[in-house]
Amino acid sequence: MDRIDRYRIFVQVAEMGSFIKAAHALELPRATVSAAVQQLEDQVGARLLHRTTRQVSLTADGTQLLARARALLAEAEDMEQMFQARVRQVVGQLRIDVPSRIARRLLVPALPGLLRSHPALRLVLGSSDRMVDLVQEGVDCVVRIGALQDSSLVVRPLGRIALINCASPAYLREHGHPEQPADLAQGHWAVGYASPHTGRELPWTYVEGRGEGVDERTLTLPSRVVVNNAESYIACCEAGLGLMQIPRYDVQHLLAAGSLVEVMPSYRSPSMPVGLLYSHRRQRSRRLAVFIEWFEALMQPYLES
């Protein structure tokens, strides 16, 4: 194991606060990780980590070395890949986490193209809908929908995801085709969606007006069924149980097949911001830069113009 590898292991342990977690992220035996840190401490002549049975924390010397080690690793990666950049190849592993519906509907179907272009790239894909701690879990980048506020991370906004109003053809035959919000009071139903944070059913929202005169409004539609995940939400709408509001990418295939129909296109729900978040030490990773460029192009058709 060379000196750069020891620095890489030290940074992983320091950021994750655990030898076991670092070993798992690096796919190395725990003993190898422990030995590498000990060798680095002997090499620099200073104790870098406080070790207890419950946690690992940085010493004053370790804190000072961590910043320098991050810069060193970023520079080393640039040097290793400077010639590969000429042919736009990337090498190594990239860990990302993406909302499950984006992973299933958009990212995974397009992955063969990315991996054909970069055959030496290995992608570790997480697709849970929970909040991810990049440092603790060794993740390079996450895709998030909604307010992107995290001062400890680099935030790269991609745009805003367009939401549309949908219904099934069977529902429209039975209840009529609404043209404006006022029509919703004439015997229409919504498929209820419960907030994952509060458990409360979310109201129907729409934007009225243009330019500086835009006004966001809400109204309450009755529902006969309330769900708490996107799969059930879409299935209930397809079954004719009510109207729904959903990102276009989630149902584009159903719109194309005629299973769902967009309604009230002039009264859509407010769009949602989408962006990528990554830690500062990943800024110069060529793997990450290639993924960001590819993912941005992948999302472009589904962003609000």
N, C-alpha and C positions, 0 to 999 in steps of 0.2 A: 504493500500500500504506500503510495507516494505522499508527499507533503500536501499537495492540493486536495487529495482525498481526505486527509485528516482534517483539514480546514472545513471541507464540505460537511463532514460528519459532525464536527463541533457546532457549526451553524445550525444544523438540523436539530441537534439535541438542545441547544440553547433556546431556539425558537419554540420548540414543542414542549420544553420543560420536562422531558422524560426520555430515558434511554430506550425504553421499550417501544414507545410511539415512534421515535426516530428510527429504530431498527426496522419497524414495520414499514415505515414510509420509504426507507432506502432499500428495503428487501435484503437486509443483512442480518446475520445472527446478532443477538444482543451482546454476546461476549466480544464480537469483533468491534462493535460500536464503542463499548466501554474501553477496550484496549486502545483504540485509535485516539480517543480523548486523552487517555493517560499518557500515550506517547507524545501527543502534542504538548501537554503540560510539561513533560520532561524536556521537550525540544525548546520551548520558549522560557523555561525556568520559572514558571509561575502557576499557581493554582487558579484555574479558570472557572470551576463550578463548585458550588456547595451541594453536597449530595446527602440526602436523607432518605429514609425508607418511603416517604410519601411524595417527595418532589425534588426537583433539581432546579437550582437558581444560579444566576451569574454572580461571580465575585466582582470586585471593582476592576481587577485586571481583565476578567472575562468580558465585562461590558465594553471596555476599551478595545479589546481585540476583536469583538464581534463586528463592530462597524468596519474595521479595516479588512476583516475576512470577507465580508459581503462584497466590498469593492473589488477585492482580489479575485473572487470567484466570478464576478460579472466580467471582469477583464479577461480572465482565462477562457471563459466561454466564447467571448468575442474573438479571441485569437484562434481558438480551435475551429471556429466556423467561418472565418473571414474568407477562405477560399471556396468553401461550400456555397457561400452566398452568390458566387458567380453563376452557379447553375440552379440557384434557388432551392437547394436541398437543405433539409434540417435533419438532425440526428438526435436520438434520445427519447426520453419519456416526458409527456406533458400530462399533468393531472388537472382536470377541469370539473366543474359542477354546474349543471344546467337544470332549470325547471323541467319536471318530468314530461310535460306536454310538448315543450319545445324540443326536448331530446327525441321523443318518439315521432312527432310529426315532421320536424324539419332537419334536425342535426343528423340523426342516425341514417336516414335514407340518403343523405348527401355524403356521408363519410367515405364510401368507396372512392369517390373522386379525389378527396383530399389525400387519402393514403396512397393512391396511385401516383399522385404528384410528388409525394414525399414518402417513399417506401421505407426509409429508415426511421420514421417517426412512429412512436408507440403512444397511444392515447389511453389514459385511464379515466373513464367517464363515470361520474356520479350523477344521478338524475333524481335525487330526492327533492322534495319541495321545502325542506327545512333550511334554516339559516346555517351557513357553513363558516366555521372559523378557519380561515386560510392557513394561518400560521400553525395552529394546533394540529390541524389535520393534514398538513403538507400539501395543500392544494395550490396550484399555480394561478388559477383564474376561476372566477365564478360569473355566471350570467344572472342578473337580477332584474326583475320587473317591479316597478314602483319607485318610490323616492330613493335615490341613491345617495345616502349620507353616511359616510364613514371616513373620518379625517385621517385614520391610520392607514388607509389604502389609496391606491391610485384609482380614480374613477374615470372611465372612458365612456361617455354617453354615446349611444348609437342612434337615438331618435325616439320616436313615440309609436307604440303599437296601436294600430287602428282597431277599435271594437265596432261590431255591427250588431243589429237587431235581427233575430232569426225566428222562423216558425216552420213547421212542417206543412206540406201541401194539404194534408188531411185536416190539420188544425184550421187553416185558412178557409177551407171549404165549409167547415162547420161554424166558424165564428166571424168570418169576414176578414177582409184585408185592410188593416189599419193604415191610414195615410199620414196621420199626425197624432201627437200625444192626446188630444181631446178625444180621439176615437177609442182610446184604450178604456175609457169609462163605459163603453157600450158592450158590456158582457165579455171582456177579454180577461185572460188568466196569464200569469207568469209562472215559469218553473222557479220555485224559490231556491236561493243559494245562501247557505249559512256561512258567515264569516268564520274562517279557521281560527281567528284570534278571539272573537267575542261569542261566537255561536249564534249571533243574531242574524236574522234574515236581512240581506242587503236590499235597499230600495231600488226601484227603477230610476235610472238617471239619464239625462239627455242634455245636449247643448243646443241652445237656440241663439240665432243671430250670427253675425260675421264681424271680423275685424275687432275694433275696440268695443263693439256692442255685444260681444258674446256673453251669454248668461247661462250658467250651469244650474239646472233644475232637477228636482227629484219628485217622484210621486209614488204612492203605494198601490201596487197591483195585488189583487187576491191570488193566492196560490193553493193548489190542491196537493202539492208534494213539495217538500223541501229537501235538498241534498247538500252534501258538503265536499264533493269532489267533481272535477271536470268531466270524468267519464260518465257518471250518472246524470249530470246536468245535460250533456249532449243527448244521451239516450232518452231522457224524458222528453226533450224537445222533439226528437225524431218520432217519438210515440204519440205526439199530438197533445201532450199534457199542458202545453203553454208556450209562451214566448220566452226568449232568453237573449241576453247580451253577452257577447263573447269575442275574443280576438279572432280576426279573420283567419289567421294561419291555422287555428284549431279546427275549422270547419270548411276550409276551402275545397277539400275533396268531396264533401257532402253537398256543397253548393253546386259543384260541377256535375255531380251525379243526379241532382234534382231532388235529393232527400230532404234538403232544407232550402228555404227561400229567404233572401234578405228582405226586410220590411223597413219602412220609415228611414231611408238612407239619409234624409236631411235632418234627422233628429237622433244622431248616434250618441252613445255614452262618451264621456271625455276619454281621450286616448291616454295610454299609460306609458311613462318613460321606461326605456330598457337600456341597459348598459352593462359593461364589463368591469369587474373590480379585481385588482391584483396588488400584491404587496410591492413595495418600492424596490426590493432586491430583485424582482423579476423584470424590471423595466427593460433591461437590455437583452433579454432572452430572445434569440432568433426564433425559437420554437413558438414562443408566445406571440411574437409579432406576426408570424405567418398565420397562426390560428385566428388572431384578431382580424386580419385582413380578409381571410376566408369567411369567417362568421358574419362579418359586417355585410359582405356581398350576399350571403345567404339570407339575411334578414331583410335586406333592402326592399323586396317586393311587398313586404307585410307592414312596412312602416308608413306612417302618415306622411303624405307629400306636403 
